[in-house]
Amino acid sequence: MEIEKKYSAMTEHELRTEIGRLREKARKAEQLGILNEYAVYQRKMVMAQSYLIDPSTIVPGEMYRIDGDEGMFFQVDYLKGRFAWGYRLGGERADEALPIAMLKSVKEGK
């Protein structure tokens, strides 16, 4: 059995290879109609992508768009590892954590 390597220990090339492998598995699961498996692979891809992003590009106090959730914005309070902690705007002000790969700058083009 193959020992899985943590995303934090992978090189950029290994992460990109892993993302491609997960994307292929997600595509196959979607074709077979196994939606829960598809969702798991999608989440793993987001986590792997988070390790390709420099956490210093996410600024506490700034607002970001949530990738995959059109029209929703996220106010970042602080970072912990590869997660941004904060709250969604327009709803209850409940603290939650999102992988940094899900955050897109509001300042970038729409």
ChimeraX commands (.cxc) that place a marker at each C-alpha (Angstrom):
marker #1 position 0.00,0.00,0.00 radius 0.5
marker #1 position 1.21,3.44,-0.93 radius 0.5
marker #1 position 1.84,5.91,1.90 radius 0.5
marker #1 position 0.09,9.22,1.24 radius 0.5
marker #1 position 2.18,12.34,1.57 radius 0.5
marker #1 position 0.76,15.39,3.32 radius 0.5
marker #1 position 0.02,18.36,1.06 radius 0.5
marker #1 position 2.31,20.49,3.24 radius 0.5
marker #1 position 5.23,18.17,2.42 radius 0.5
marker #1 position 4.63,18.16,-1.35 radius 0.5
marker #1 position 6.49,20.24,-3.91 radius 0.5
marker #1 position 4.60,22.49,-6.32 radius 0.5
marker #1 position 4.96,19.85,-9.05 radius 0.5
marker #1 position 3.62,17.11,-6.77 radius 0.5
marker #1 position 0.68,19.31,-5.76 radius 0.5
marker #1 position -0.21,20.05,-9.38 radius 0.5
marker #1 position 0.03,16.33,-10.21 radius 0.5
marker #1 position -2.22,15.51,-7.23 radius 0.5
marker #1 position -4.76,18.15,-8.29 radius 0.5
marker #1 position -4.87,16.62,-11.78 radius 0.5
marker #1 position -5.35,13.13,-10.31 radius 0.5
marker #1 position -8.15,14.35,-8.03 radius 0.5
marker #1 position -9.80,16.24,-10.92 radius 0.5
marker #1 position -9.86,13.02,-12.96 radius 0.5
marker #1 position -11.31,11.01,-10.05 radius 0.5
marker #1 position -13.96,13.70,-9.50 radius 0.5
marker #1 position -14.88,13.63,-13.19 radius 0.5
marker #1 position -15.29,9.85,-13.12 radius 0.5
marker #1 position -17.37,9.96,-9.92 radius 0.5
marker #1 position -19.62,12.63,-11.47 radius 0.5
marker #1 position -20.09,10.54,-14.62 radius 0.5
marker #1 position -21.05,7.54,-12.51 radius 0.5
marker #1 position -23.47,9.66,-10.49 radius 0.5
marker #1 position -21.64,9.16,-7.19 radius 0.5
marker #1 position -22.16,12.70,-5.96 radius 0.5
marker #1 position -20.85,12.25,-2.41 radius 0.5
marker #1 position -17.54,10.91,-3.78 radius 0.5
marker #1 position -17.45,13.76,-6.31 radius 0.5
marker #1 position -17.85,16.29,-3.45 radius 0.5
marker #1 position -15.00,14.68,-1.48 radius 0.5
marker #1 position -12.61,14.94,-4.45 radius 0.5
marker #1 position -13.67,18.56,-5.05 radius 0.5
marker #1 position -12.87,19.45,-1.43 radius 0.5
marker #1 position -9.52,17.66,-1.60 radius 0.5
marker #1 position -8.68,19.62,-4.76 radius 0.5
marker #1 position -9.47,22.92,-3.01 radius 0.5
marker #1 position -7.22,21.95,-0.10 radius 0.5
marker #1 position -4.36,20.98,-2.43 radius 0.5
marker #1 position -4.82,24.27,-4.34 radius 0.5
marker #1 position -4.60,26.13,-1.03 radius 0.5
marker #1 position -1.01,24.92,-0.67 radius 0.5
marker #1 position -0.14,26.57,-4.01 radius 0.5
marker #1 position -1.26,29.98,-2.70 radius 0.5
marker #1 position 0.96,32.21,-0.60 radius 0.5
marker #1 position -1.04,32.90,2.60 radius 0.5
marker #1 position 0.42,36.42,2.74 radius 0.5
marker #1 position -1.76,37.31,-0.27 radius 0.5
marker #1 position -4.85,36.98,1.96 radius 0.5
marker #1 position -5.10,40.10,4.08 radius 0.5
marker #1 position -7.05,40.09,7.38 radius 0.5
marker #1 position -9.70,42.79,7.35 radius 0.5
marker #1 position -10.21,42.52,3.58 radius 0.5
marker #1 position -13.31,41.24,1.82 radius 0.5
marker #1 position -13.13,38.42,-0.77 radius 0.5
marker #1 position -15.49,36.72,-3.19 radius 0.5
marker #1 position -16.20,33.06,-2.43 radius 0.5
marker #1 position -15.28,30.94,-5.44 radius 0.5
marker #1 position -18.15,28.62,-6.28 radius 0.5
marker #1 position -20.71,30.65,-4.33 radius 0.5
marker #1 position -21.72,33.49,-6.66 radius 0.5
marker #1 position -22.70,36.73,-5.01 radius 0.5
marker #1 position -21.34,35.76,-1.60 radius 0.5
marker #1 position -18.56,37.68,0.08 radius 0.5
marker #1 position -16.31,36.71,2.97 radius 0.5
marker #1 position -14.73,39.09,5.49 radius 0.5
marker #1 position -11.40,37.66,6.70 radius 0.5
marker #1 position -10.62,38.17,10.39 radius 0.5
marker #1 position -7.45,36.08,10.61 radius 0.5
marker #1 position -5.52,33.21,9.02 radius 0.5
marker #1 position -4.62,29.92,10.62 radius 0.5
marker #1 position -2.62,27.59,8.41 radius 0.5
marker #1 position -4.28,27.36,5.01 radius 0.5
marker #1 position -7.66,28.53,6.31 radius 0.5
marker #1 position -9.10,32.03,6.47 radius 0.5
marker #1 position -11.36,32.58,9.46 radius 0.5
marker #1 position -14.12,35.15,9.29 radius 0.5
marker #1 position -17.75,35.44,8.29 radius 0.5
marker #1 position -19.99,35.67,5.23 radius 0.5
marker #1 position -21.48,39.09,4.58 radius 0.5
marker #1 position -25.24,39.43,4.50 radius 0.5
marker #1 position -26.00,36.51,6.78 radius 0.5
marker #1 position -25.60,35.68,10.40 radius 0.5
marker #1 position -22.25,36.78,11.64 radius 0.5
marker #1 position -21.18,33.23,12.42 radius 0.5
marker #1 position -17.45,32.49,12.38 radius 0.5
marker #1 position -16.36,29.94,9.83 radius 0.5
marker #1 position -13.17,28.85,8.12 radius 0.5
marker #1 position -12.66,28.57,4.37 radius 0.5
marker #1 position -9.62,27.18,2.54 radius 0.5
marker #1 position -7.70,30.12,1.08 radius 0.5
marker #1 position -8.07,28.70,-2.45 radius 0.5
marker #1 position -11.81,29.51,-2.24 radius 0.5
marker #1 position -11.15,33.24,-1.80 radius 0.5
marker #1 position -10.87,35.54,-4.80 radius 0.5
marker #1 position -9.98,39.20,-4.53 radius 0.5
marker #1 position -12.87,41.64,-4.97 radius 0.5
marker #1 position -10.42,44.02,-6.63 radius 0.5
marker #1 position -9.73,41.59,-9.51 radius 0.5
marker #1 position -11.93,41.71,-12.59 radius 0.5
marker #1 position -15.39,40.17,-12.31 radius 0.5
marker link #1:1,2 radius 0.2
marker link #1:2,3 radius 0.2
marker link #1:3,4 radius 0.2
marker link #1:4,5 radius 0.2
marker link #1:5,6 radius 0.2
marker link #1:6,7 radius 0.2
marker link #1:7,8 radius 0.2
marker link #1:8,9 radius 0.2
marker link #1:9,10 radius 0.2
marker link #1:10,11 radius 0.2
marker link #1:11,12 radius 0.2
marker link #1:12,13 radius 0.2
marker link #1:13,14 radius 0.2
marker link #1:14,15 radius 0.2
marker link #1:15,16 radius 0.2
marker link #1:16,17 radius 0.2
marker link #1:17,18 radius 0.2
marker link #1:18,19 radius 0.2
marker link #1:19,20 radius 0.2
marker link #1:20,21 radius 0.2
marker link #1:21,22 radius 0.2
marker link #1:22,23 radius 0.2
marker link #1:23,24 radius 0.2
marker link #1:24,25 radius 0.2
marker link #1:25,26 radius 0.2
marker link #1:26,27 radius 0.2
marker link #1:27,28 radius 0.2
marker link #1:28,29 radius 0.2
marker link #1:29,30 radius 0.2
marker link #1:30,31 radius 0.2
marker link #1:31,32 radius 0.2
marker link #1:32,33 radius 0.2
marker link #1:33,34 radius 0.2
marker link #1:34,35 radius 0.2
marker link #1:35,36 radius 0.2
marker link #1:36,37 radius 0.2
marker link #1:37,38 radius 0.2
marker link #1:38,39 radius 0.2
marker link #1:39,40 radius 0.2
marker link #1:40,41 radius 0.2
marker link #1:41,42 radius 0.2
marker link #1:42,43 radius 0.2
marker link #1:43,44 radius 0.2
marker link #1:44,45 radius 0.2
marker link #1:45,46 radius 0.2
marker link #1:46,47 radius 0.2
marker link #1:47,48 radius 0.2
marker link #1:48,49 radius 0.2
marker link #1:49,50 radius 0.2
marker link #1:50,51 radius 0.2
marker link #1:51,52 radius 0.2
marker link #1:52,53 radius 0.2
marker link #1:53,54 radius 0.2
marker link #1:54,55 radius 0.2
marker link #1:55,56 radius 0.2
marker link #1:56,57 radius 0.2
marker link #1:57,58 radius 0.2
marker link #1:58,59 radius 0.2
marker link #1:59,60 radius 0.2
marker link #1:60,61 radius 0.2
marker link #1:61,62 radius 0.2
marker link #1:62,63 radius 0.2
marker link #1:63,64 radius 0.2
marker link #1:64,65 radius 0.2
marker link #1:65,66 radius 0.2
marker link #1:66,67 radius 0.2
marker link #1:67,68 radius 0.2
marker link #1:68,69 radius 0.2
marker link #1:69,70 radius 0.2
marker link #1:70,71 radius 0.2
marker link #1:71,72 radius 0.2
marker link #1:72,73 radius 0.2
marker link #1:73,74 radius 0.2
marker link #1:74,75 radius 0.2
marker link #1:75,76 radius 0.2
marker link #1:76,77 radius 0.2
marker link #1:77,78 radius 0.2
marker link #1:78,79 radius 0.2
marker link #1:79,80 radius 0.2
marker link #1:80,81 radius 0.2
marker link #1:81,82 radius 0.2
marker link #1:82,83 radius 0.2
marker link #1:83,84 radius 0.2
marker link #1:84,85 radius 0.2
marker link #1:85,86 radius 0.2
marker link #1:86,87 radius 0.2
marker link #1:87,88 radius 0.2
marker link #1:88,89 radius 0.2
marker link #1:89,90 radius 0.2
marker link #1:90,91 radius 0.2
marker link #1:91,92 radius 0.2
marker link #1:92,93 radius 0.2
marker link #1:93,94 radius 0.2
marker link #1:94,95 radius 0.2
marker link #1:95,96 radius 0.2
marker link #1:96,97 radius 0.2
marker link #1:97,98 radius 0.2
marker link #1:98,99 radius 0.2
marker link #1:99,100 radius 0.2
marker link #1:100,101 radius 0.2
marker link #1:101,102 radius 0.2
marker link #1:102,103 radius 0.2
marker link #1:103,104 radius 0.2
marker link #1:104,105 radius 0.2
marker link #1:105,106 radius 0.2
marker link #1:106,107 radius 0.2
marker link #1:107,108 radius 0.2
marker link #1:108,109 radius 0.2
marker link #1:109,110 radius 0.2
view
